[in-house]
């Protein structure tokens, strides 16, 4: 995962952040609006992988499911129960959207652990877009379903009257900060983990510390597998929490 080079003074040189550079897939020109890049490629692979599992893998609908069908059914039941438990039964209508969101993020995270791959969810351009889609969807649903009563989300009626205006300002700021924290949490955790793995991989070229580096890389890789799932889970469950606020805005 790392690239090593000898500097002018003979020292080991490696750049942990190079793995996050967006590059054209064909040629070496600048990246434009319609340029096919490594991000484009790995996002397409992610979509194909999700379709392969959820559509092709479960198309047989066998009574005794195979491996792919079992994984698909497990993911389906896991997210369905999450939506129902966190956001309520009336949120089940949004299950297809939330399921798609989870599957895309978890597959993008796991594919980013493949050697020589690109982790699309380590880029804020991707995670911010996903977070903004959730934010806009939740806000629109809140106003469509509740009308002006949706503003009750920002008015803490259980607090003393004198504190309610102050708390309302805090609630409004907190609401508009949601897409920022939602996106930074996902991209930041993945970027940090991959950068640490590359640093340890760079030290693997030094004979004296090579065994320790291999152990560290193995441990970090195992941790990143766990983080890849947890971050997809956290992003999805927060989406369910925000959806619950939109459907039931009263404090």
C-alpha positions as CSV (number, residue, x, y, z in Angstrom):
1,X,0.0,0.0,0.0
2,X,3.0,2.3,0.5
3,X,5.6,3.6,-2.0
4,X,9.1,4.1,-0.9
5,X,11.9,6.1,-2.5
6,X,15.4,7.1,-1.4
7,X,15.8,10.9,-0.9
8,X,18.8,13.0,-1.9
9,X,20.4,12.3,1.5
10,X,19.7,8.5,1.4
11,X,16.8,8.7,3.8
12,X,13.5,6.8,3.3
13,X,10.8,9.0,1.8
14,X,7.1,8.1,1.7
15,X,4.0,10.2,1.4
16,X,1.0,8.8,3.4
17,X,-1.5,11.2,1.7
18,X,-0.6,10.3,-1.9
19,X,-3.2,7.5,-1.8
20,X,-6.0,10.1,-1.6
21,X,-5.0,12.1,-4.7
22,X,-7.7,12.1,-7.4
23,X,-6.1,11.2,-10.8
24,X,-7.4,10.8,-14.3
25,X,-7.9,7.2,-15.2
26,X,-6.7,7.9,-18.8
27,X,-3.8,10.2,-19.4
28,X,-2.1,12.8,-17.1
29,X,-4.2,15.9,-17.9
30,X,-6.1,18.0,-15.4
31,X,-9.2,16.7,-13.7
32,X,-12.3,18.4,-15.2
33,X,-16.0,18.1,-14.5
34,X,-16.4,15.1,-16.8
35,X,-13.0,13.5,-16.4
36,X,-13.1,9.8,-15.5
37,X,-10.9,9.4,-12.5
38,X,-9.8,6.7,-10.0
39,X,-12.7,7.9,-7.9
40,X,-15.2,7.3,-10.7
41,X,-13.8,3.8,-11.2
42,X,-14.0,2.7,-7.6
43,X,-17.5,4.2,-7.1
44,X,-18.6,2.3,-10.2
45,X,-17.1,-0.9,-8.8
46,X,-18.9,-0.2,-5.5
47,X,-22.2,0.1,-7.3
48,X,-21.6,-3.1,-9.3
49,X,-20.6,-5.0,-6.1
50,X,-23.8,-3.9,-4.3
51,X,-25.9,-4.9,-7.3
52,X,-24.1,-8.2,-7.6
53,X,-24.9,-9.0,-3.9
54,X,-28.4,-7.7,-3.5
55,X,-29.8,-8.4,-7.0
56,X,-27.9,-11.2,-8.6
57,X,-27.0,-12.9,-5.4
58,X,-30.6,-13.1,-4.2
59,X,-32.3,-13.6,-7.6
60,X,-32.7,-17.4,-7.0
61,X,-34.6,-16.9,-3.7
62,X,-33.7,-20.4,-2.6
63,X,-35.4,-21.9,0.4
64,X,-32.0,-22.9,1.6
65,X,-30.0,-19.8,0.8
66,X,-26.4,-19.8,-0.4
67,X,-23.7,-17.6,0.9
68,X,-24.5,-14.5,-1.2
69,X,-28.2,-14.8,-0.5
70,X,-27.6,-15.3,3.2
71,X,-25.4,-12.1,3.4
72,X,-28.0,-10.2,1.4
73,X,-30.8,-11.3,3.7
74,X,-28.8,-10.6,6.8
75,X,-28.0,-7.1,5.6
76,X,-31.7,-6.5,4.7
77,X,-32.9,-7.7,8.1
78,X,-30.3,-5.7,10.0
79,X,-31.1,-2.4,8.4
80,X,-34.8,-3.0,8.4
81,X,-34.8,-3.6,12.1
82,X,-32.6,-0.5,12.7
83,X,-35.0,1.7,10.8
84,X,-38.0,0.3,12.6
85,X,-36.4,0.4,16.1
86,X,-34.8,3.9,15.8
87,X,-37.1,5.9,13.6
88,X,-40.4,4.0,14.1
89,X,-42.8,2.0,11.9
90,X,-43.8,5.1,9.9
91,X,-40.1,5.4,8.8
92,X,-40.2,2.0,7.0
93,X,-41.3,3.8,3.9
94,X,-37.7,5.3,3.7
95,X,-36.1,1.9,4.2
96,X,-35.0,1.5,0.5
97,X,-33.1,4.8,0.7
98,X,-31.4,4.0,4.0
99,X,-30.6,0.5,2.9
100,X,-29.0,1.8,-0.3
101,X,-27.0,4.4,1.7
102,X,-25.7,1.7,4.1
103,X,-24.7,-0.7,1.4
104,X,-22.9,1.9,-0.7
105,X,-20.9,3.2,2.3
106,X,-20.0,-0.2,3.7
107,X,-18.9,-1.6,0.3
108,X,-16.9,1.5,-0.5
109,X,-15.2,1.2,2.9
110,X,-14.4,-2.5,2.4
111,X,-13.2,-2.1,-1.2
112,X,-10.9,0.7,0.0
113,X,-9.0,-2.0,2.0
114,X,-8.1,-3.9,-1.2
115,X,-4.4,-3.2,-2.1
116,X,-4.0,-0.6,-4.9
117,X,-7.6,0.5,-4.6
118,X,-9.0,3.9,-3.8
119,X,-11.2,4.7,-0.8
120,X,-13.9,6.9,-2.2
121,X,-15.5,7.5,1.3
122,X,-12.2,9.0,2.5
123,X,-12.9,12.1,0.4
124,X,-15.1,14.9,1.8
125,X,-16.5,15.5,-1.7
126,X,-18.3,12.1,-1.4
127,X,-19.2,12.1,2.2
128,X,-20.4,15.8,2.2
129,X,-22.7,15.0,-0.7
130,X,-24.1,11.9,1.1
131,X,-24.6,14.0,4.3
132,X,-26.3,16.9,2.4
133,X,-28.7,14.4,0.7
134,X,-29.7,13.1,4.1
135,X,-30.0,16.7,5.5
136,X,-32.2,17.9,2.6
137,X,-34.3,14.7,2.6
138,X,-34.9,14.9,6.3
139,X,-35.7,18.7,6.2
140,X,-38.2,18.3,3.3
141,X,-39.9,15.3,4.9
142,X,-40.2,17.3,8.2
143,X,-41.9,20.2,6.6
144,X,-44.1,18.1,4.2
145,X,-45.3,15.9,7.0
146,X,-45.6,18.4,9.8
147,X,-45.8,21.8,8.2
148,X,-44.9,24.7,10.5
149,X,-45.1,22.3,13.4
150,X,-41.7,20.9,12.3
151,X,-40.2,24.1,13.9
152,X,-41.2,22.6,17.2
153,X,-38.0,20.6,16.9
154,X,-36.1,23.7,17.9
155,X,-38.4,24.8,20.7
156,X,-37.7,22.9,23.9
157,X,-41.0,23.2,25.6
158,X,-39.9,21.3,28.7
159,X,-37.3,23.9,29.5
160,X,-37.9,27.0,31.6
161,X,-39.5,29.8,29.5
162,X,-36.5,32.2,30.0
163,X,-34.1,29.6,28.6
164,X,-36.2,28.5,25.6
165,X,-35.0,31.3,23.2
166,X,-31.4,30.5,24.0
167,X,-31.9,26.8,23.6
168,X,-33.7,27.4,20.3
169,X,-30.6,29.2,18.9
170,X,-28.5,26.3,20.1
171,X,-30.8,23.8,18.5
172,X,-30.9,25.6,15.2
173,X,-27.0,25.8,15.1
174,X,-26.9,22.1,16.0
175,X,-29.3,21.2,13.3
176,X,-27.3,23.0,10.5
177,X,-24.0,21.5,11.8
178,X,-25.4,18.0,11.3
179,X,-24.2,17.5,7.7
180,X,-20.7,18.8,8.7
181,X,-20.3,16.3,11.6
182,X,-22.1,13.6,9.6
183,X,-19.6,13.8,6.8
184,X,-16.4,14.6,8.7
185,X,-16.8,11.6,11.0
186,X,-16.9,9.1,8.1
187,X,-14.2,10.6,5.9
188,X,-11.9,11.6,8.8
189,X,-11.8,8.1,10.4
190,X,-11.1,6.3,7.1
191,X,-8.5,8.8,6.0
192,X,-6.7,8.6,9.3
193,X,-6.7,4.8,9.4
194,X,-5.4,4.4,5.8
195,X,-2.7,7.0,6.4
196,X,-1.4,5.2,9.5
197,X,-1.3,1.9,7.6
198,X,0.8,3.6,4.9
199,X,3.2,5.0,7.4
200,X,3.8,1.6,8.9
201,X,4.2,0.1,5.4
202,X,6.9,2.7,4.7
203,X,8.9,1.7,7.7
204,X,8.6,-2.0,6.6
205,X,11.5,-1.2,4.1
206,X,13.9,-0.7,7.1
207,X,15.2,-4.1,8.1
208,X,15.6,-3.2,11.8
209,X,11.9,-2.3,12.2
210,X,10.4,-4.5,9.5
211,X,9.0,-7.2,11.8
212,X,7.4,-4.6,14.0
213,X,5.9,-2.8,11.0
214,X,4.4,-6.0,9.7
215,X,2.7,-6.7,13.1
216,X,1.5,-3.1,13.2
217,X,0.2,-3.2,9.7
218,X,-1.7,-6.4,10.4
219,X,-3.2,-5.0,13.6
220,X,-4.2,-1.7,11.9
221,X,-5.7,-3.6,8.9
222,X,-7.8,-5.6,11.3
223,X,-8.9,-2.5,13.1
224,X,-9.7,-0.8,9.8
225,X,-12.0,-3.7,8.8
226,X,-13.9,-3.1,12.0
227,X,-13.9,0.7,11.5
228,X,-15.2,0.3,8.0
229,X,-18.3,-1.4,9.2
230,X,-18.7,0.7,12.3
231,X,-18.5,4.0,10.3
232,X,-21.1,2.8,7.8
233,X,-23.3,1.7,10.8
234,X,-22.9,5.1,12.6
235,X,-23.7,7.1,9.4
236,X,-26.8,5.0,8.8
237,X,-28.1,5.0,12.4
238,X,-27.6,8.8,12.6
239,X,-29.7,9.1,9.4
240,X,-32.4,7.1,11.2
241,X,-32.2,9.4,14.2
242,X,-32.5,12.5,12.0
243,X,-35.4,10.9,10.2
244,X,-37.1,10.3,13.5
245,X,-36.8,14.0,14.4
246,X,-38.4,14.9,11.1
247,X,-41.3,12.5,11.6
248,X,-41.8,13.3,15.3
249,X,-40.3,16.8,15.8
250,X,-41.9,17.7,19.2
251,X,-39.5,17.6,22.2
